[in-house]
Amino acid sequence: MEFFVTRGASITQYKTTICINSVEALKVLEDKVLARFFSDKSPPI
């Protein structure tokens, strides 16, 4: 959110994105990752 607000987005209108096309924003998110977890188990139906 800070990334987009510093570039002119309105704080009251900001919505969490589902898909990110901005390479810069993706780098910010990747830099904040502490751990990654994956599961081969399928979720319940």
CHARMM-style PDB file with segment names, atoms N, HN, CA, C and O in Angstrom:
ATOM      1  N   MET     1       0.821  -1.176   0.000  1.00  0.00      PROA
ATOM      2  CA  MET     1       0.000   0.000   0.000  1.00  0.00      PROA
ATOM      3  C   MET     1       0.875   1.253   0.000  1.00  0.00      PROA
ATOM      4  O   MET     1       0.604   2.200  -0.738  1.00  0.00      PROA
ATOM      5  N   GLU     2       1.924   1.261   0.827  1.00  0.00      PROA
ATOM      6  HN  GLU     2       2.145   0.492   1.427  1.00  0.00      PROA
ATOM      7  CA  GLU     2       2.809   2.427   0.881  1.00  0.00      PROA
ATOM      8  C   GLU     2       3.401   2.736  -0.495  1.00  0.00      PROA
ATOM      9  O   GLU     2       3.535   3.901  -0.871  1.00  0.00      PROA
ATOM     10  N   PHE     3       3.752   1.695  -1.236  1.00  0.00      PROA
ATOM     11  HN  PHE     3       3.643   0.749  -0.930  1.00  0.00      PROA
ATOM     12  CA  PHE     3       4.328   1.870  -2.565  1.00  0.00      PROA
ATOM     13  C   PHE     3       3.398   2.678  -3.455  1.00  0.00      PROA
ATOM     14  O   PHE     3       3.828   3.625  -4.113  1.00  0.00      PROA
ATOM     15  N   PHE     4       2.117   2.302  -3.475  1.00  0.00      PROA
ATOM     16  HN  PHE     4       1.767   1.533  -2.940  1.00  0.00      PROA
ATOM     17  CA  PHE     4       1.169   2.975  -4.356  1.00  0.00      PROA
ATOM     18  C   PHE     4       0.770   4.348  -3.822  1.00  0.00      PROA
ATOM     19  O   PHE     4       0.566   5.274  -4.608  1.00  0.00      PROA
ATOM     20  N   VAL     5       0.655   4.498  -2.515  1.00  0.00      PROA
ATOM     21  HN  VAL     5       0.820   3.746  -1.876  1.00  0.00      PROA
ATOM     22  CA  VAL     5       0.294   5.792  -1.933  1.00  0.00      PROA
ATOM     23  C   VAL     5       1.396   6.818  -2.190  1.00  0.00      PROA
ATOM     24  O   VAL     5       1.103   7.978  -2.477  1.00  0.00      PROA
ATOM     25  N   THR     6       2.647   6.407  -2.090  1.00  0.00      PROA
ATOM     26  HN  THR     6       2.885   5.465  -1.857  1.00  0.00      PROA
ATOM     27  CA  THR     6       3.753   7.343  -2.352  1.00  0.00      PROA
ATOM     28  C   THR     6       3.801   7.751  -3.822  1.00  0.00      PROA
ATOM     29  O   THR     6       4.451   8.734  -4.176  1.00  0.00      PROA
ATOM     30  N   ARG     7       3.118   7.002  -4.668  1.00  0.00      PROA
ATOM     31  HN  ARG     7       2.589   6.203  -4.380  1.00  0.00      PROA
ATOM     32  CA  ARG     7       3.067   7.338  -6.095  1.00  0.00      PROA
ATOM     33  C   ARG     7       1.745   7.990  -6.500  1.00  0.00      PROA
ATOM     34  O   ARG     7       1.418   8.064  -7.685  1.00  0.00      PROA
ATOM     35  N   GLY     8       0.985   8.462  -5.502  1.00  0.00      PROA
ATOM     36  HN  GLY     8       1.251   8.402  -4.539  1.00  0.00      PROA
ATOM     37  CA  GLY     8      -0.198   9.261  -5.797  1.00  0.00      PROA
ATOM     38  C   GLY     8      -1.539   8.599  -5.587  1.00  0.00      PROA
ATOM     39  O   GLY     8      -2.568   9.251  -5.769  1.00  0.00      PROA
ATOM     40  N   ALA     9      -1.576   7.337  -5.212  1.00  0.00      PROA
ATOM     41  HN  ALA     9      -0.741   6.808  -5.064  1.00  0.00      PROA
ATOM     42  CA  ALA     9      -2.862   6.677  -4.968  1.00  0.00      PROA
ATOM     43  C   ALA     9      -3.493   7.229  -3.685  1.00  0.00      PROA
ATOM     44  O   ALA     9      -2.788   7.563  -2.733  1.00  0.00      PROA
ATOM     45  N   SER    10      -4.812   7.319  -3.670  1.00  0.00      PROA
ATOM     46  HN  SER    10      -5.385   7.047  -4.444  1.00  0.00      PROA
ATOM     47  CA  SER    10      -5.524   7.806  -2.495  1.00  0.00      PROA
ATOM     48  C   SER    10      -5.628   6.696  -1.454  1.00  0.00      PROA
ATOM     49  O   SER    10      -6.004   5.567  -1.769  1.00  0.00      PROA
ATOM     50  N   ILE    11      -5.291   7.033  -0.215  1.00  0.00      PROA
ATOM     51  HN  ILE    11      -4.986   7.950   0.040  1.00  0.00      PROA
ATOM     52  CA  ILE    11      -5.349   6.036   0.868  1.00  0.00      PROA
ATOM     53  C   ILE    11      -6.778   5.540   1.067  1.00  0.00      PROA
ATOM     54  O   ILE    11      -6.982   4.359   1.350  1.00  0.00      PROA
ATOM     55  N   THR    12      -7.766   6.414   0.926  1.00  0.00      PROA
ATOM     56  HN  THR    12      -7.600   7.373   0.697  1.00  0.00      PROA
ATOM     57  CA  THR    12      -9.156   6.008   1.156  1.00  0.00      PROA
ATOM     58  C   THR    12      -9.712   5.178   0.007  1.00  0.00      PROA
ATOM     59  O   THR    12     -10.712   4.480   0.177  1.00  0.00      PROA
ATOM     60  N   GLN    13      -9.081   5.243  -1.154  1.00  0.00      PROA
ATOM     61  HN  GLN    13      -8.269   5.810  -1.293  1.00  0.00      PROA
ATOM     62  CA  GLN    13      -9.546   4.499  -2.310  1.00  0.00      PROA
ATOM     63  C   GLN    13      -8.711   3.258  -2.600  1.00  0.00      PROA
ATOM     64  O   GLN    13      -9.003   2.522  -3.542  1.00  0.00      PROA
ATOM     65  N   TYR    14      -7.664   3.017  -1.790  1.00  0.00      PROA
ATOM     66  HN  TYR    14      -7.427   3.615  -1.024  1.00  0.00      PROA
ATOM     67  CA  TYR    14      -6.769   1.889  -2.058  1.00  0.00      PROA
ATOM     68  C   TYR    14      -7.467   0.569  -1.775  1.00  0.00      PROA
ATOM     69  O   TYR    14      -8.109   0.407  -0.737  1.00  0.00      PROA
ATOM     70  N   LYS    15      -7.341  -0.367  -2.694  1.00  0.00      PROA
ATOM     71  HN  LYS    15      -6.820  -0.235  -3.538  1.00  0.00      PROA
ATOM     72  CA  LYS    15      -7.853  -1.727  -2.504  1.00  0.00      PROA
ATOM     73  C   LYS    15      -6.714  -2.696  -2.765  1.00  0.00      PROA
ATOM     74  O   LYS    15      -5.941  -2.504  -3.703  1.00  0.00      PROA
ATOM     75  N   THR    16      -6.602  -3.718  -1.960  1.00  0.00      PROA
ATOM     76  HN  THR    16      -7.230  -3.874  -1.198  1.00  0.00      PROA
ATOM     77  CA  THR    16      -5.562  -4.718  -2.148  1.00  0.00      PROA
ATOM     78  C   THR    16      -5.739  -5.367  -3.512  1.00  0.00      PROA
ATOM     79  O   THR    16      -6.835  -5.796  -3.872  1.00  0.00      PROA
ATOM     80  N   THR    17      -4.657  -5.431  -4.258  1.00  0.00      PROA
ATOM     81  HN  THR    17      -3.767  -5.083  -3.965  1.00  0.00      PROA
ATOM     82  CA  THR    17      -4.741  -5.971  -5.606  1.00  0.00      PROA
ATOM     83  C   THR    17      -4.671  -7.495  -5.609  1.00  0.00      PROA
ATOM     84  O   THR    17      -4.060  -8.108  -4.733  1.00  0.00      PROA
ATOM     85  N   ILE    18      -5.299  -8.080  -6.591  1.00  0.00      PROA
ATOM     86  HN  ILE    18      -5.795  -7.582  -7.302  1.00  0.00      PROA
ATOM     87  CA  ILE    18      -5.253  -9.524  -6.775  1.00  0.00      PROA
ATOM     88  C   ILE    18      -4.108  -9.879  -7.723  1.00  0.00      PROA
ATOM     89  O   ILE    18      -3.441 -10.902  -7.570  1.00  0.00      PROA
ATOM     90  N   CYS    19      -3.905  -9.011  -8.696  1.00  0.00      PROA
ATOM     91  HN  CYS    19      -4.447  -8.180  -8.820  1.00  0.00      PROA
ATOM     92  CA  CYS    19      -2.864  -9.232  -9.694  1.00  0.00      PROA
ATOM     93  C   CYS    19      -1.994  -7.983  -9.776  1.00  0.00      PROA
ATOM     94  O   CYS    19      -2.512  -6.870  -9.874  1.00  0.00      PROA
ATOM     95  N   ILE    20      -0.682  -8.160  -9.735  1.00  0.00      PROA
ATOM     96  HN  ILE    20      -0.261  -9.064  -9.655  1.00  0.00      PROA
ATOM     97  CA  ILE    20       0.232  -7.021  -9.791  1.00  0.00      PROA
ATOM     98  C   ILE    20       0.997  -7.057 -11.103  1.00  0.00      PROA
ATOM     99  O   ILE    20       1.674  -8.036 -11.419  1.00  0.00      PROA
ATOM    100  N   ASN    21       0.877  -5.972 -11.862  1.00  0.00      PROA
ATOM    101  HN  ASN    21       0.326  -5.177 -11.605  1.00  0.00      PROA
ATOM    102  CA  ASN    21       1.587  -5.857 -13.125  1.00  0.00      PROA
ATOM    103  C   ASN    21       2.847  -5.016 -13.007  1.00  0.00      PROA
ATOM    104  O   ASN    21       3.691  -5.035 -13.903  1.00  0.00      PROA
ATOM    105  N   SER    22       2.982  -4.279 -11.913  1.00  0.00      PROA
ATOM    106  HN  SER    22       2.297  -4.264 -11.185  1.00  0.00      PROA
ATOM    107  CA  SER    22       4.121  -3.393 -11.714  1.00  0.00      PROA
ATOM    108  C   SER    22       5.336  -4.191 -11.237  1.00  0.00      PROA
ATOM    109  O   SER    22       5.289  -4.846 -10.196  1.00  0.00      PROA
ATOM    110  N   VAL    23       6.407  -4.129 -12.001  1.00  0.00      PROA
ATOM    111  HN  VAL    23       6.444  -3.597 -12.847  1.00  0.00      PROA
ATOM    112  CA  VAL    23       7.632  -4.847 -11.630  1.00  0.00      PROA
ATOM    113  C   VAL    23       8.192  -4.277 -10.330  1.00  0.00      PROA
ATOM    114  O   VAL    23       8.694  -5.026  -9.492  1.00  0.00      PROA
ATOM    115  N   GLU    24       8.112  -2.959 -10.154  1.00  0.00      PROA
ATOM    116  HN  GLU    24       7.705  -2.350 -10.835  1.00  0.00      PROA
ATOM    117  CA  GLU    24       8.611  -2.323  -8.933  1.00  0.00      PROA
ATOM    118  C   GLU    24       7.831  -2.785  -7.706  1.00  0.00      PROA
ATOM    119  O   GLU    24       8.423  -3.095  -6.673  1.00  0.00      PROA
ATOM    120  N   ALA    25       6.505  -2.830  -7.818  1.00  0.00      PROA
ATOM    121  HN  ALA    25       6.023  -2.578  -8.658  1.00  0.00      PROA
ATOM    122  CA  ALA    25       5.672  -3.265  -6.692  1.00  0.00      PROA
ATOM    123  C   ALA    25       5.941  -4.723  -6.356  1.00  0.00      PROA
ATOM    124  O   ALA    25       5.962  -5.094  -5.182  1.00  0.00      PROA
ATOM    125  N   LEU    26       6.146  -5.550  -7.367  1.00  0.00      PROA
ATOM    126  HN  LEU    26       6.128  -5.248  -8.320  1.00  0.00      PROA
ATOM    127  CA  LEU    26       6.445  -6.961  -7.139  1.00  0.00      PROA
ATOM    128  C   LEU    26       7.770  -7.121  -6.408  1.00  0.00      PROA
ATOM    129  O   LEU    26       7.897  -7.990  -5.545  1.00  0.00      PROA
ATOM    130  N   LYS    27       8.751  -6.305  -6.738  1.00  0.00      PROA
ATOM    131  HN  LYS    27       8.649  -5.599  -7.440  1.00  0.00      PROA
ATOM    132  CA  LYS    27      10.054  -6.344  -6.047  1.00  0.00      PROA
ATOM    133  C   LYS    27       9.893  -5.989  -4.577  1.00  0.00      PROA
ATOM    134  O   LYS    27      10.529  -6.604  -3.721  1.00  0.00      PROA
ATOM    135  N   VAL    28       9.044  -4.995  -4.271  1.00  0.00      PROA
ATOM    136  HN  VAL    28       8.527  -4.496  -4.967  1.00  0.00      PROA
ATOM    137  CA  VAL    28       8.787  -4.608  -2.879  1.00  0.00      PROA
ATOM    138  C   VAL    28       8.205  -5.790  -2.124  1.00  0.00      PROA
ATOM    139  O   VAL    28       8.641  -6.095  -1.013  1.00  0.00      PROA
ATOM    140  N   LEU    29       7.215  -6.462  -2.723  1.00  0.00      PROA
ATOM    141  HN  LEU    29       6.861  -6.215  -3.625  1.00  0.00      PROA
ATOM    142  CA  LEU    29       6.598  -7.616  -2.065  1.00  0.00      PROA
ATOM    143  C   LEU    29       7.593  -8.747  -1.867  1.00  0.00      PROA
ATOM    144  O   LEU    29       7.637  -9.353  -0.796  1.00  0.00      PROA
ATOM    145  N   GLU    30       8.389  -9.037  -2.880  1.00  0.00      PROA
ATOM    146  HN  GLU    30       8.353  -8.545  -3.750  1.00  0.00      PROA
ATOM    147  CA  GLU    30       9.364 -10.121  -2.794  1.00  0.00      PROA
ATOM    148  C   GLU    30      10.417  -9.837  -1.711  1.00  0.00      PROA
ATOM    149  O   GLU    30      10.874 -10.761  -1.037  1.00  0.00      PROA
ATOM    150  N   ASP    31      10.800  -8.574  -1.545  1.00  0.00      PROA
ATOM    151  HN  ASP    31      10.429  -7.824  -2.092  1.00  0.00      PROA
ATOM    152  CA  ASP    31      11.798  -8.208  -0.540  1.00  0.00      PROA
ATOM    153  C   ASP    31      11.290  -8.411   0.882  1.00  0.00      PROA
ATOM    154  O   ASP    31      12.088  -8.564   1.807  1.00  0.00      PROA
ATOM    155  N   LYS    32       9.974  -8.415   1.066  1.00  0.00      PROA
ATOM    156  HN  LYS    32       9.326  -8.291   0.315  1.00  0.00      PROA
ATOM    157  CA  LYS    32       9.374  -8.535   2.408  1.00  0.00      PROA
ATOM    158  C   LYS    32       9.057  -9.977   2.804  1.00  0.00      PROA
ATOM    159  O   LYS    32       8.612 -10.221   3.926  1.00  0.00      PROA
ATOM    160  N   VAL    33       9.277 -10.930   1.905  1.00  0.00      PROA
ATOM    161  HN  VAL    33       9.638 -10.731   0.994  1.00  0.00      PROA
ATOM    162  CA  VAL    33       8.973 -12.332   2.195  1.00  0.00      PROA
ATOM    163  C   VAL    33       9.934 -12.865   3.254  1.00  0.00      PROA
ATOM    164  O   VAL    33      11.151 -12.761   3.099  1.00  0.00      PROA
ATOM    165  N   LEU    34       9.393 -13.434   4.324  1.00  0.00      PROA
ATOM    166  HN  LEU    34       8.404 -13.519   4.449  1.00  0.00      PROA
ATOM    167  CA  LEU    34      10.208 -14.021   5.388  1.00  0.00      PROA
ATOM    168  C   LEU    34      10.396 -15.515   5.182  1.00  0.00      PROA
ATOM    169  O   LEU    34      11.462 -16.055   5.480  1.00  0.00      PROA
ATOM    170  N   ALA    35       9.367 -16.187   4.676  1.00  0.00      PROA
ATOM    171  HN  ALA    35       8.501 -15.749   4.434  1.00  0.00      PROA
ATOM    172  CA  ALA    35       9.433 -17.632   4.448  1.00  0.00      PROA
ATOM    173  C   ALA    35       8.389 -18.011   3.411  1.00  0.00      PROA
ATOM    174  O   ALA    35       7.409 -17.296   3.199  1.00  0.00      PROA
ATOM    175  N   ARG    36       8.620 -19.151   2.768  1.00  0.00      PROA
ATOM    176  HN  ARG    36       9.416 -19.732   2.940  1.00  0.00      PROA
ATOM    177  CA  ARG    36       7.666 -19.675   1.790  1.00  0.00      PROA
ATOM    178  C   ARG    36       7.319 -21.105   2.178  1.00  0.00      PROA
ATOM    179  O   ARG    36       8.193 -21.896   2.533  1.00  0.00      PROA
ATOM    180  N   PHE    37       6.049 -21.419   2.106  1.00  0.00      PROA
ATOM    181  HN  PHE    37       5.339 -20.776   1.818  1.00  0.00      PROA
ATOM    182  CA  PHE    37       5.582 -22.748   2.450  1.00  0.00      PROA
ATOM    183  C   PHE    37       4.709 -23.277   1.321  1.00  0.00      PROA
ATOM    184  O   PHE    37       3.851 -22.557   0.811  1.00  0.00      PROA
ATOM    185  N   PHE    38       4.919 -24.515   0.932  1.00  0.00      PROA
ATOM    186  HN  PHE    38       5.617 -25.099   1.347  1.00  0.00      PROA
ATOM    187  CA  PHE    38       4.140 -25.135  -0.115  1.00  0.00      PROA
ATOM    188  C   PHE    38       3.593 -26.459   0.379  1.00  0.00      PROA
ATOM    189  O   PHE    38       4.209 -27.129   1.208  1.00  0.00      PROA
ATOM    190  N   SER    39       2.441 -26.826  -0.132  1.00  0.00      PROA
ATOM    191  HN  SER    39       1.941 -26.282  -0.805  1.00  0.00      PROA
ATOM    192  CA  SER    39       1.830 -28.090   0.248  1.00  0.00      PROA
ATOM    193  C   SER    39       1.361 -28.825  -1.013  1.00  0.00      PROA
ATOM    194  O   SER    39       0.794 -28.217  -1.922  1.00  0.00      PROA
ATOM    195  N   ASP    40       1.599 -30.109  -1.054  1.00  0.00      PROA
ATOM    196  HN  ASP    40       2.060 -30.603  -0.316  1.00  0.00      PROA
ATOM    197  CA  ASP    40       1.114 -30.923  -2.155  1.00  0.00      PROA
ATOM    198  C   ASP    40      -0.308 -31.419  -1.912  1.00  0.00      PROA
ATOM    199  O   ASP    40      -0.943 -31.981  -2.804  1.00  0.00      PROA
ATOM    200  N   LYS    41      -0.798 -31.203  -0.692  1.00  0.00      PROA
ATOM    201  HN  LYS    41      -0.282 -30.747   0.033  1.00  0.00      PROA
ATOM    202  CA  LYS    41      -2.122 -31.678  -0.316  1.00  0.00      PROA
ATOM    203  C   LYS    41      -3.197 -30.777  -0.933  1.00  0.00      PROA
ATOM    204  O   LYS    41      -3.104 -29.552  -0.856  1.00  0.00      PROA
ATOM    205  N   SER    42      -4.207 -31.381  -1.538  1.00  0.00      PROA
ATOM    206  HN  SER    42      -4.283 -32.377  -1.601  1.00  0.00      PROA
ATOM    207  CA  SER    42      -5.321 -30.629  -2.112  1.00  0.00      PROA
ATOM    208  C   SER    42      -6.214 -30.078  -1.012  1.00  0.00      PROA
ATOM    209  O   SER    42      -6.418 -30.738   0.007  1.00  0.00      PROA
ATOM    210  N   PRO    43      -6.748 -28.877  -1.204  1.00  0.00      PROA
ATOM    211  CA  PRO    43      -7.670 -28.327  -0.198  1.00  0.00      PROA
ATOM    212  C   PRO    43      -8.985 -29.109  -0.184  1.00  0.00      PROA
ATOM    213  O   PRO    43      -9.360 -29.705  -1.193  1.00  0.00      PROA
ATOM    214  N   PRO    44      -9.686 -29.109   0.956  1.00  0.00      PROA
ATOM    215  CA  PRO    44     -10.963 -29.839   1.048  1.00  0.00      PROA
ATOM    216  C   PRO    44     -11.998 -29.213   0.116  1.00  0.00      PROA
ATOM    217  O   PRO    44     -11.971 -28.009  -0.139  1.00  0.00      PROA
ATOM    218  N   ILE    45     -12.896 -30.032  -0.381  1.00  0.00      PROA
ATOM    219  HN  ILE    45     -12.918 -31.010  -0.174  1.00  0.00      PROA
ATOM    220  CA  ILE    45     -13.938 -29.554  -1.301  1.00  0.00      PROA
ATOM    221  C   ILE    45     -15.148 -29.104  -0.526  1.00  0.00      PROA
ATOM    222  OT1 ILE    45     -16.134 -28.667  -1.120  1.00  0.00      PROA
TER     223      ILE     45
END
